[in-house]
Amino acid sequence: MITAQRSMRYRFSFIMGIILVISLTILWIITGMATRMLTEEYITERVEHEIDSLLTELNLDDHDYIKLDEGHTDVVFHHAFSGHYFQIRLLNEVGQVTQSQRSRSLGEMDLAPLDIQVVRESRFKVTGPQGTHLLGVTRTLPLREQRLVISVAEEVDLYEQHFRWFQVIFALFCLTLFIGVFGALVFLLKREFRPFKRLEKQLTLLSSGEIRRLDTEVPNEIQPLIHQFNWMLETAEQRVKRTRIALDNLAHSLKRPLTILMQTADDPELASLDEQRTLLTNNSRLMHGIIERTLRRARLVDISLPGQQFVISHEVPILIHTVKSLYYQKKLEIDLDLKVDTICLCDREEMLELLGNLLDNACKWTKMKILLTIEADDEEIRCIVEDDGPGCSEELIHSLTERGRRLDEEVEGHGLGLAIAKEIIDQLGGHLELGRSNQLGGFLARCHLPKVWDQMGMHPPSPK
């Protein structure tokens, strides 16, 4: 199965989700910083206007004593702990406070620490009466030989509370936006990746033999790949077809001269050459058997796509019927004991050739009865072919199973078919066992193949 970590849609959704989270988090932070800055600028500007208003109501008498007409000041400065405060101080040349005047709302506390380095204006944040947080402005002005310092501040706790509520609401908005955008993104990705899902189903149907080409109605980005894949399928199919036709034609073309050789071997004029006649007859019959076997193999394995999967429950009964038709004169009884019902991910043509050779070998030597058993466990699949023929001796069986030996050159009869079967089994990573059947008493061939079927979640196609 395709894991989530290897899925393009999963990786793209994951990356876009991270980008959305980072983007919305940055948006939330920047929006909060901008809102706080604008709020502080608004408060600062209002405090500066209040400083200007206080300066218009401020007088200095002949004795350099400051007087403030509180009757014209804002009423918020008259109520205790109103949240609006001011303090006016007069400093001498050395920075000592000579006079100080506070708003009634401030009480007896100092509003802001003195900073004699301040020439014009500065912003400050302090803790005010009752532990409230204040934001204010201190303005320093030269007055004759002294300095006039005016500090005005405003409580910001209410603004902070509203700001926190704004952050929560905006965070919920960002979360809702993320869910909406990410959900829309996942939906769009699912819709846009639908052709790939359809392509995956078509590949399953292609491997099971229900279709022979992939649909070309796909997005433009993968159309060249699909066209190239279909072209490769067609080329491979035509190549296999030409090879099989050529093999069939070769076998048929050899039958005529071989028949002449066999007739020549029976010529009475060669009766005096008994040894040469016997050699010619035996080799001609051997060649005739090889040609007949080749023709049967060509009929056993039909034209199929390379890589097409082998559906055990569907293909094996058809194969048995074909084999019985090839040996119709023997009236064979071929029983099938099928203990597994699944798809074998081995190549269909290889599996047909493997089982076809094993059954063909059994049909050649059996008296009447053949048993084909297919079973499996967690590690392997086993195909067992038994017959009621004469079987083989232990020495001959040992010779047949020796690794690397050309069986067709060593043993007449069993050799060629078993050689082909053993070669196919070796290519598939399995091994072949030969022996005597305990059930039927004849020859037994048991092939062990790795269990590599049904790894893609596929099921056998419906019977055609």
N, C-alpha and C positions, 0 to 999 in steps of 0.2 A: 504494500500500500504506500501511497505518497504521504510522507510525513509532513506535519505542519511546517517544520523548519525548512523543508525543501520546496515548499509551495511558493510560487511567484506571487500569488494573490495574498498569501499570508504575510510574506516579507514586505510587499508593497503597502499593505494595510498597516503593518506594524511600524514601518518607517514613517508613513504619513501621520499615524496616530502620535508618534513622538514629536514630529514637526508641529502638529497642531497644539499639543500640550505645551511645548516650548514657546510657540508664538503667542498663545493665549496667556501664558504666565507672564511673558514680557509685556504684553498689552496691559495686563492687570497691574503690574508694577509701575509701568510708565504712566498709566492713567491715574493711579494713586498719587504718584509723585507730582504730576501736573496739577491734580486737584488740590493737593496740599499747598503747592507753591502759589496757585492762584488765590486760595483762601488767605494765605499769609500776606500776599500783596494787597488784597482787598482791605484786610484789617490795618495793615501799615499805612495805606493811603488814607483811610478814615482817621487814624490816629494823627497823621500829619495835618489834616484839616483841623482837628481839635487843637493841635499846637498853634496853628495860625490864629484860631479864634481866641485862644488864651492870650496870645501876644497883643491882639487888638484891645484887650481889656486890661492890659498891664501898664502901670504908670510908675515913674521914678521921680521922687520929690527932690528938693534942693539938698537934702541930707543924704542922698543916695539910698533912700529906703524905698523898697518896692511895695506897690499897692495894687491889689487885684480887685476889680469890681465884680464880686461874686454874684451880684444880682443879675448880671447879664451872662453868666456862664450856664452851661447845660445843666438841667436839673438832675441828670444821672450822677453828677459828681457830688450831690448833696445828700444822697441816701447811703447809709452805711453798708459797706460790702456789696455795692451795686454791680460790681464788675467793671466799672470804669473809674480810673484813678489818674491823678496828676500830682506832681510835686515840682515846685519852683525853688531853686537855690541860687544864691549869689555867692561867688567865690572871689577872694582877694587875689593879690599877685602870687602868693605862695600856695594857692589851692585850698585854703581853709574856708569852710562855710561860714559866712558872716550873717546870712539871713536864709530862712527856709519857710516855705508855705506849702501846706498840703491840702488836698481836697478832703471834704468831710467823710467821703466814702473810704478813704485810706486809713484814717485813724492816726496813730503815732508811729507807724513803721515807715522806713525809707523805701522808696519805690525801686530805685536802681542804684547800684554802686557808682561812685564818682570815678570818672576816667579823665584826668586833666590833659591826656594826650589827644582827646577828641577835639578836633577843631570845628567841625560843622555838625554832623549828624550820624547817629548809629542806631542799629536795631538791637534789642535785647530780649531775652526770655528769662523770667524769674518766677519764683513761687510767691504768690500773693497772699492776702489774708485768707484764713481758713483753709490753707493748703491748696488754693486754686492755682492754675497755671496761667501766667500772663504773658502777653506779647506786646512790646511797647517800643517807643522811639525816644531817644534822648537827643535834644538839639542844644548845641552850645553856641552862644552869641557873645561877642565882645560888647561890654558896656562900660564906656569911659575907661577907667583903669582896672576894671573888674571883669568877671565873666558871669554871664547869666546862663544857667543850665535848667532847661525845662524838660521834664520826663512825663510822658503820658503813656498809659498802658491799658489794655483791654483783656478781659478774661476770655480764654479760648477753649475752656472745657466743653462748652456746648457744641462748638464747632468740631472738636475732636470726636465727640459722641456721634454727631451726624456723619463725620468722615468715616468712622468705623462702620456705621450702618451702610454707608455708600459702598465701602469695600466688600462687605458681605453680599450686598445685593448684586454688585458688579461681578463678584466671584461666581454667584449662582447663575448670572447671565452668561458668563464665559463657559461654565460647565454645561449649561443648556445648549449653547452654541456648539461646543465640542461634540456633544452627543448627537445633535442634529447633523452637523457637517460630517462627522465620522460615520454615522449611520447612512447618510446619503452616499458617501464615498464607498462604503462596503457594498451597498446596493448596486451602485454603478459598476464597481469592479466585478461583482457577481454576474451582472448582465453582460458586461463586455467580455468576460472570460467564458461565457456560455459556449461559444464555438469550440473552445478547447475541451470542454466537457463532452460535447458532441463528438469531437475528434477522438477522445479517449474511448467512447463507446464504439465508434467505428473501427478503431484498432482492435478492440475485443472481437467484434464481428468478423473482421478480416482474418484474425488469427484462428477463429473457429470455422472459417470457410463459408460463412453466410453471405459475405460480399467479397468482391474481387478487386475493388478499387475504392479509394477514399473520395469522399465528396469534395468537390472543388469550390463549393459555395462557402468560403471562409474569408476572414479579413484579409485585406491586401498585403499586410505584413507577412503572413505565412503562406500566401498563395504560391510563391516560388518553391517553397519547401514541399508543399503538397503535390505540385506538378512534378517535381523532381522525384519524389517518392513513388508516385504512380508510374512514372516512366521507368524507374528501376524495377518495379514489380512486373510491368509488361515485358521489359527486356529479359528479366530472369525467367519469366514464364515461357517466352518464346524460345529462349536458349535451352531450357529443359525439354520442351516439346521437340525441338530440332534434334537434340541429342538422343532422345528416346526413339524418334522416327528413324534416325540414322542407325541406331543399334538394331532396331527391328528389321530394317532393310538389309543390313549386313548379315544378320542371321538367316534371313530368307535367301539372300543371294548365295550363301555358302551351302545351302541345303542341296541345290542341284548338283554341283561338282562332288559333294560328299556322297550323294546317292550313286553317282557314277563310280566313285572309288569303291563303294560297298559292293556294287554289282560286279566290278572288275575282280574284287577279291573272291567272288563266287564263281568266276570263270573256270570251267574244267581244264583249260589249258594251263592253269597255274597249280594244278593238283600235284605236280612233281616238286613244286617249291613250297613244301608244307610249312616250313618255319617262316618264310617271308609272307606267305598267305595269312598265317595266323596273326602275325604282327600287324599286317595291313588291316585285317578284319577288326582286331581289338581296338586299334587306335581310331579307326573310322567310327566304330560304335561309341567310343568315348567322346569324340568330337560331336557326334550326333546328339549325345546326351547333353553336352554343354550347350549346344545350339537350342535344343528344346527347352532347357532350363532358362536360358536367356529370354526366349520368347515368353515363357510363363511369367518371368519377373516383370517384363514389360506390360503384361496384362494385369498382373496383380496390383501394380502401383499406377493409379491413373494420373492424369495431368492435374497437378495441384500447385498452389503458390509456395515458393520456398519460405520456410519458417512457419507455415500454417500448423496450428496445434493439433494434437491427436486426441480426439474425443473417444475415450475407451469404450463407453457403452454404446456409442453409435457406429464406430468404425469396425470393431472386432467382428460383430455378426455379419457385416457385409463382406469382410475379408474371408471369413469361413465359407460363406456361400460361394464366393469366387473360386476358392481353392477346390471345393467339392465339385464345381462345374468343370474344372480342369482335369479332374480324375474321375469323371462320371462313370467310366467303365469298371471301376473298382467298387462302386456302391459303398462309399465310406460312411462311417458314423463318427462325426466329429462333435463331441460334447464340449460345451463351454461352461466353466465354473467361474463366474465373474463375481469377485468379492470386493470390488472397488468400483465406484461410479463417479468419475471425475474427469478433469482435463489433464492430460500429460503435456507439459510445456516442451517436450521434445518435438523435433521436426516431424511433421506428419509423414512425409515421404520416407524418412529413415525408419520410423516405427513400422510402417507398412512393409517396408523391405525386410526389416528384422523379423517380424512375426511371419511374414510370407515365406522367408527362407526356412525358418524352423518348421513351419507347417508343411512346406513342400518336401523337406527332408523326411518328415514323419510319414507323409503320404506315399513316398517312394518305397518305404520299407515295411509299412504296416500291413497287417492282414486285412483288417476291417475297421478297428476301433482306434480313435485318437481322442485324447483328453487335453484341452487347453485350460489352464488355471491361471487367473490373474488375481493377485492379492497384494496387500500393502500393509505396512506398519508405519510408525512415526519417522522412520529413517529411509526406507526404500520401497520400491515396487518390484514385485517378482512375477515373471512370466514363465510358466512351466508347461512344456509340451511333452506328452507321453504317448507312446504307441504300443501296440501288442505284437510288434515285429520280432525279429531274432535278436536285436540289440547288439552290443559290442562287448568284447572281452575287456578285462581290466587293463591289459597291456595296451590294447588299441585305444581305450578311453584315455589312458595316460599320455599316449602319443598325440591324441587329438587336442589335449588341453595344454601341451607344452607351449610356453610363451615364445612368440617370435617364429614359430614354425609355419610354413605355408601348407595349410591342411590340404589344399586341392592337389598339391604335388605328392603328398605322402599317402593319402588314403583314397581309394576309389569309392565312389558312392556318396559317403557322408561329406567328403572333403570340401567341395566348392561352396555349397550352401552354408555350411558351418563356418567356413573361412570368412565369408561375407558377413555372417551374423556376428562373429567374434570381433571383426573390425569395427562394425557399427557400435557394438556394446562398449568397446574400448574408447571410442570417440565420445560416447556419452558418459564416460567416467564410471562404468559398471564393470561387471565381470561375469564370465560364463562358466557354469558347472555342467559337466556331462556325467552320465551314469546309467544305471538300470532302474526301470520303473518298478516299484514294489507293488503298485496297483494293477498294472497291465502286463508287466513282465518284459516289456521290450525296452527300447531306447528312451532315455530321458534327457532333456536339455532344459536347464533352469538358468535364466538370465536375471541378474540383479542390477537394477537401475536406481540411481539416486532419486529420492523423492523431491522433485522440483516442480510438481504441479500445484495448481490452485493457490499460488502465492500472490496472484493479482486479484483475488476475489471474483473470478469468473466462474460461470456455470456452463454445463454442456448445452449446446443449442437444441432447439426443439427438433424432433424427428422430421425429416423432409419427406 
